[in-house]
Amino acid sequence: MSPSLDWGQRHNLLFCEPILARLTTDHAKQIACKPGLPTEVEEGRKHTSVAIRHESKVVAVFFISRGSKATPADYLKNQLYLTTRQTLDLARCHLDPAQYFAELRKQKLI
């Protein structure tokens, strides 16, 4: 039987755990124009497609929907082969292109 949690432990679990932001089309746009990340952007009628290249090969493709900036883009992490945190870090420049490609190598995708 597990010991019960006191008030402070329950409070920390409920209110002090970091909450990840939701991925949006703004994050996708930030990744598409990230300095040092070789991307090819193609404007379509309904979506913008972005291909990420490594050593002249396409390693990931993702799409940016037209519309509101706050449009959820939860699909983005799957299309980039990353976790939500890694995708946010890539958009916010905490994860550089070399680290992104290292993660793809770790997953044996390149």
Backbone torsions as a table, in degrees:
resi	resn	phi	psi	omega
1	MET	NA	132.5	-178.1
2	SER	-82.3	145.9	178.9
3	PRO	-68.5	148.4	179.4
4	SER	-76.4	154.2	-179.1
5	LEU	-88.0	140.1	175.4
6	ASP	-79.8	175.8	-175.5
7	TRP	-58.2	-43.7	-177.9
8	GLY	-62.8	-40.8	179.1
9	GLN	-67.1	-41.4	177.5
10	ARG	-63.7	-42.5	178.9
11	HIS	-59.7	-45.4	179.8
12	ASN	-63.1	-40.4	179.0
13	LEU	-65.8	-38.7	-176.4
14	LEU	-81.3	-37.1	-168.8
15	PHE	-118.9	-15.5	-172.7
16	CYS	-109.4	-2.6	177.1
17	GLU	-74.6	139.4	179.2
18	PRO	-66.2	139.4	178.8
19	ILE	-110.3	127.2	179.5
20	LEU	-75.2	141.7	174.4
21	ALA	-69.2	158.0	177.7
22	ARG	-85.2	137.0	178.4
23	LEU	-69.3	134.8	-179.4
24	THR	-130.0	175.5	177.8
25	THR	-64.5	-26.5	174.9
26	ASP	-60.6	-42.1	177.3
27	HIS	-62.7	-41.0	179.3
28	ALA	-62.1	-40.9	178.9
29	LYS	-66.3	-38.0	178.2
30	GLN	-63.3	-39.9	179.1
31	ILE	-69.2	-38.5	-178.2
32	ALA	-61.7	-31.7	-178.8
33	CYS	-111.4	22.1	-179.0
34	LYS	-65.1	127.1	178.3
35	PRO	-61.6	134.4	178.1
36	GLY	88.4	-11.6	178.6
37	LEU	-97.4	113.0	-176.8
38	PRO	-72.1	105.5	-178.8
39	THR	-122.4	153.6	172.4
40	GLU	-121.7	118.8	-176.7
41	VAL	-105.6	129.9	179.2
42	GLU	-127.6	119.3	-179.8
43	GLU	-79.2	126.1	174.7
44	GLY	-112.2	178.8	-178.9
45	ARG	-69.2	-42.8	-178.1
46	LYS	-104.2	-28.6	-176.4
47	HIS	-138.0	159.4	169.7
48	THR	-105.4	127.8	177.8
49	SER	-101.7	141.6	-178.7
50	VAL	-127.5	122.7	176.9
51	ALA	-107.3	132.4	176.3
52	ILE	-102.3	128.6	-177.9
53	ARG	-110.3	146.8	172.9
54	HIS	-139.4	119.4	-178.3
55	GLU	52.9	49.3	177.1
56	SER	65.9	9.1	176.3
57	LYS	-111.5	141.9	175.1
58	VAL	-75.9	122.1	-178.9
59	VAL	-107.1	-18.9	178.0
60	ALA	-157.2	147.0	175.7
61	VAL	-133.5	132.2	174.1
62	PHE	-136.4	164.3	-174.0
63	PHE	-122.5	143.7	177.3
64	ILE	-114.6	119.5	179.4
65	SER	-76.2	147.5	175.1
66	ARG	-80.8	151.2	178.1
67	GLY	133.2	-152.1	-175.2
68	SER	-61.8	148.0	177.6
69	LYS	-62.9	-32.4	-175.6
70	ALA	-89.9	14.4	178.5
71	THR	-62.7	125.8	179.4
72	PRO	-59.5	142.5	179.3
73	ALA	-134.8	52.1	-177.4
74	ASP	-63.1	-22.7	178.5
75	TYR	-66.0	-21.1	-172.3
76	LEU	-57.6	-43.7	-178.1
77	LYS	-60.8	-38.4	-179.9
78	ASN	-69.9	-37.9	-178.7
79	GLN	-72.5	-21.9	177.7
80	LEU	-98.5	-3.9	-179.8
81	TYR	63.2	41.7	-178.9
82	LEU	-130.6	169.2	171.0
83	THR	-81.9	170.5	177.8
84	THR	-60.1	-45.6	-179.8
85	ARG	-61.2	-44.8	179.8
86	GLN	-63.3	-38.6	179.4
87	THR	-65.6	-43.4	176.1
88	LEU	-61.9	-41.5	178.9
89	ASP	-63.8	-38.5	177.9
90	LEU	-64.1	-42.2	179.3
91	ALA	-68.0	-35.3	-175.6
92	ARG	-93.3	8.8	176.9
93	CYS	70.3	18.3	173.2
94	HIS	-84.6	-18.5	178.1
95	LEU	-118.5	114.6	-177.4
96	ASP	-87.6	168.5	-177.8
97	PRO	-55.7	-38.4	178.9
98	ALA	-62.2	-40.4	178.0
99	GLN	-68.3	-36.9	177.3
100	TYR	-62.1	-48.2	179.8
101	PHE	-66.5	-32.8	175.5
102	ALA	-63.3	-39.5	177.5
103	GLU	-64.8	-40.6	177.5
104	LEU	-65.0	-37.6	176.3
105	ARG	-64.3	-41.7	179.8
106	LYS	-59.4	-36.4	178.6
107	GLN	-84.3	0.7	-179.4
108	LYS	61.5	36.8	177.7
109	LEU	-95.8	-18.6	174.2
110	ILE	-134.2	NA	NA
